[in-house]
Amino acid sequence: MLLRKIEVFLRRTGMPATRFGRLATHDPRFVLDLRNGRMPRPHTEERVEHFMNKYREDHHAF
């Protein structure tokens, strides 16, 4: 589940949810909306996964 992956990412990086949303989707409310039941489109899920993978590579995070 995408939200679970994002929550782990946020905990491990210490990144605020609003910053994550801005960087990954240009929507600071993205994570809050997911927590409230929003279902992202498949393309958005791919973008978010790509963002997290790239961030890990670039910052040598976990």
N, C-alpha and C positions, 0 to 999 in steps of 0.2 A: 504494500500500500504506500502510495507516494507520501502521504502526510507523515507516516511513521518514519520514513527515510529522512524527511526534512527535519523532523523533531530531533532525531539522532544527530544530524548534521549541525543543527543549531546548538545543541548541547556541547558537542565536541569542539566546535569552532568558537563558541561564545558570541556568535553573531546574533544581533537582535532580529526578530521576525520581520520587522518593517524594512530593515536594510536588505535582508535576504530577498524579500518580495521585489524591492526596487531593482536590485541587481539582476535577479533571475528572470523577472517578468515585466519589469517597469510598472509594477502595481504594489505599492506599500501595504495594501490590505490583503494580498494574496494568501498569506498563511492564516490570517484571522478568518478569512472567508472559507478556507479549507477546513479549519477547525469547526466552523459553523455548518459544514455539510456541502460546501461547493464541490462540484465534480469538474475537474479540469478536462479540457479537450485532449485527445491523444498527442497532438502536436505540442501543446503546452507542457504536458508531462515529459516529452522528449527534451524540450528546451531546458526544463528544470533539472532533469537528470544530467544533461550535458553540462550545465552550469556547475553542479556539485562536483562532477568528475574533474572538470577543468580547474576548479578552485583547489581541490585536493592536490592535483598535480603541481599547480603553480605555487602553492603554499606549503607543500610537503606535509599536509595535514593528514593525520591518521592514515 
